[in-house]
Amino acid sequence: MNEPLNNVLDVFRPALKADGFDLALGTVQPGVVIVRVLHGPEACDDCLMPDDRLGAMLKNAFQKIMPDVSEVIVKHESQD
């Protein structure tokens, strides 16, 4: 079930990695997907798009493979 969601994240990863970030799938509950934004040591925090915009883009992409996704929660973690 999580592999298709990870494939969606793969589409977004290159742009984020260019600024020092990565994405990881967090908890998946009915209708809710948590996406972890991993901040690398050289991450450009000013370069990252706002959480609400990133969440909306991910939600739209996830809904194409899982129409019942109603919310994407973006959480940030430092990756040392």
DOLO-978630 format. One line per 4 residues: number of its first residue (from 1); for each residue x, y, z of C-alpha. Coordinates in pm, 1 decimal, padded with zeros to 6 digits. Layout:
NUM) X/Y/Z; ...;
//
This chain:
1) 00000.0/00000.0/00000.0; 00283.7/00244.2/00077.7; 00484.4/00176.9/-00237.8; 00254.6/00383.4/-00463.8;
5) 00273.6/00670.7/-00213.8; 00653.1/00648.2/-00207.7; 00649.8/00658.7/-00587.5; 00461.2/00988.5/-00564.6;
9) 00728.7/01125.0/-00330.5; 00994.4/01021.6/-00583.7; 00850.1/01278.2/-00825.5; 00904.7/01560.9/-00572.1;
13) 01241.6/01448.8/-00433.3; 01479.6/01586.9/-00700.7; 01364.8/01947.1/-00657.2; 01382.0/01924.7/-00279.7;
17) 01717.7/01745.5/-00275.7; 01867.0/02031.8/-00476.6; 01804.7/02252.0/-00170.5; 01921.3/01998.4/00090.1;
21) 01591.5/01829.1/00176.2; 01443.2/01483.9/00136.9; 01095.6/01339.0/00181.4; 00991.3/01032.1/00375.3;
25) 00653.7/00874.0/00420.2; 00528.8/00887.9/00776.1; 00212.9/00738.8/00917.2; -00066.1/00651.7/00675.3;
29) -00412.6/00645.2/00830.1; -00751.2/00637.8/00660.1; -00769.0/00965.1/00469.9; -00453.5/01111.6/00625.8;
33) -00093.1/01086.0/00511.5; 00196.0/01226.8/00712.9; 00497.1/01329.0/00505.4; 00826.4/01396.5/00678.8;
37) 01048.7/01668.9/00534.3; 01406.0/01582.9/00627.0; 01638.9/01882.9/00657.3; 01995.6/01796.6/00563.2;
41) 02293.4/01978.4/00718.5; 02320.4/02214.4/00419.2; 01945.1/02269.2/00373.8; 01833.9/02609.8/00248.1;
45) 01537.1/02677.2/00475.4; 01449.5/02993.9/00282.8; 01424.4/02784.5/-00036.1; 01157.1/02546.9/00092.0;
49) 00800.3/02619.8/-00013.5; 00544.0/02678.6/00263.2; 00394.9/02367.9/00424.8; 00040.9/02446.6/00311.9;
53) 00148.2/02467.4/-00051.3; 00366.1/02156.4/-00034.9; 00088.0/01968.0/00144.9; -00167.6/02070.0/-00116.9;
57) 00058.7/01956.6/-00400.9; 00124.3/01622.2/-00231.5; -00245.6/01574.6/-00153.0; -00337.1/01634.2/-00516.4;
61) -00074.3/01383.2/-00632.1; -00172.2/01123.2/-00369.9; -00541.2/01153.0/-00458.7; -00465.5/01037.9/-00813.1;
65) -00373.6/00695.1/-00674.4; -00570.4/00702.3/-00346.0; -00883.9/00916.2/-00391.4; -00974.8/00889.2/-00020.7;
69) -00676.1/01101.0/00091.1; -00832.9/01410.0/00244.6; -00535.7/01553.9/00432.9; -00157.9/01562.9/00412.7;
73) 00030.1/01666.8/00723.8; 00383.7/01796.0/00669.8; 00628.6/01739.9/00957.3; 00986.6/01859.0/00966.8;
77) 01288.0/01670.4/01099.7; 01654.6/01753.7/01114.7; 01873.9/01502.0/00937.7; 02221.2/01522.0/01089.4;
//
